[in-house]
């Protein structure tokens, strides 16, 4: 089956290629209009183990210094 070059919307025929190109232009214009927010502070990598990066991970696997009697 051959793909048609036109699409009919509301009784009007439109070129599929032209619609695709117009959509690409819309997306490019939208991306260009979005402001870029620079970071306020220097971003640093989190050096903690993966389980210690979230509260749930710290609860499930407490470290040696978090044991009862140390605090």
C-alpha positions as CSV (number, residue, x, y, z in Angstrom):
1,X,0.0,0.0,0.0
2,X,1.3,3.4,-1.0
3,X,1.3,6.2,1.6
4,X,-0.8,9.2,0.5
5,X,0.9,12.6,0.1
6,X,-2.1,14.4,1.4
7,X,-4.3,14.2,4.4
8,X,-7.9,15.4,4.5
9,X,-9.0,17.3,7.5
10,X,-12.4,18.9,7.7
11,X,-12.9,18.5,4.0
12,X,-9.7,20.2,3.0
13,X,-6.6,18.5,1.6
14,X,-3.3,19.2,3.2
15,X,0.2,18.2,2.1
16,X,1.6,15.8,4.8
17,X,5.2,17.1,4.1
18,X,4.1,20.8,4.6
19,X,2.3,20.0,7.8
20,X,5.3,18.1,9.1
21,X,7.6,21.0,8.2
22,X,5.3,23.6,9.8
23,X,5.1,21.5,13.0
24,X,8.9,21.3,13.1
25,X,9.1,25.1,12.8
26,X,6.5,25.5,15.6
27,X,8.5,23.2,17.9
28,X,11.7,25.1,17.1
29,X,10.1,28.5,17.8
30,X,8.6,27.2,21.1
31,X,12.0,25.9,22.2
32,X,13.7,29.3,21.3
33,X,11.0,31.2,23.2
34,X,11.6,29.3,26.5
35,X,13.8,31.2,28.8
36,X,17.0,29.6,30.1
37,X,17.4,29.7,33.9
38,X,21.0,29.7,35.0
39,X,21.7,28.0,38.3
40,X,22.1,30.2,41.4
41,X,24.9,28.1,42.9
42,X,27.6,25.8,41.6
43,X,26.2,22.3,41.0
44,X,28.1,19.5,42.7
45,X,28.0,15.7,42.3
46,X,26.5,13.8,45.2
47,X,29.3,11.5,46.4
48,X,27.2,9.5,48.8
49,X,26.3,5.9,48.1
50,X,23.1,5.5,46.2
51,X,21.2,4.1,49.2
52,X,22.2,7.2,51.3
53,X,20.9,9.8,48.8
54,X,17.3,9.5,49.8
55,X,15.5,9.5,53.1
56,X,14.0,6.1,52.3
57,X,17.4,4.6,51.6
58,X,18.9,6.0,54.8
59,X,16.0,4.5,56.7
60,X,16.3,1.1,55.1
61,X,20.1,0.9,55.5
62,X,21.4,3.1,58.3
63,X,25.1,3.8,58.5
64,X,27.3,2.8,61.4
65,X,27.2,6.2,62.9
66,X,23.4,6.4,62.8
67,X,23.1,3.4,65.1
68,X,21.2,3.9,68.4
69,X,23.3,5.2,71.2
70,X,25.6,7.4,69.0
71,X,23.4,10.5,69.0
